[in-house]
Amino acid sequence: MIFGNRTIPRHLLRGALGLTALYIAASTFHGTTWRALLFLALALILLKGCPMCWTLGLIETIAMAVHRRNEQKCCGYKQQHNSVAGFRLISGLHTLHPAAPSSASAF
């Protein structure tokens, strides 16, 4: 992930703090320039760039959360059904291989 975070609440918290720092930077610009520049730098760090970058990060974070949830459902299904019609699934490879005989049979 470039612009996103691990969890959605963490990303929203960074956005709220970043927008607050951006507001403080804009409102204190007329009084003290150094304080405004400090809050502007803080806002850019918290937002990981501009507000549009933060919005793209929010979309990326939501997409990754959905992907993780679907992957957990899929992997849980694969672990329960790891052999299909005489074949076994090798986790991570998505290919079917012939299953080894369960008991040795004499010829």
Buried (B, 14 or more C-beta within 10 A) or exposed (E): EEBBBEEBEEBBEBBEBBBBBBEBBEEBBEEEEEEBEBBBEBBBEBBBBEEEBBEBBBEBBEEBBEEEEEEEEEEEEEEEEEEEEEEEBEEEEEEBEEBEEEEEEEE
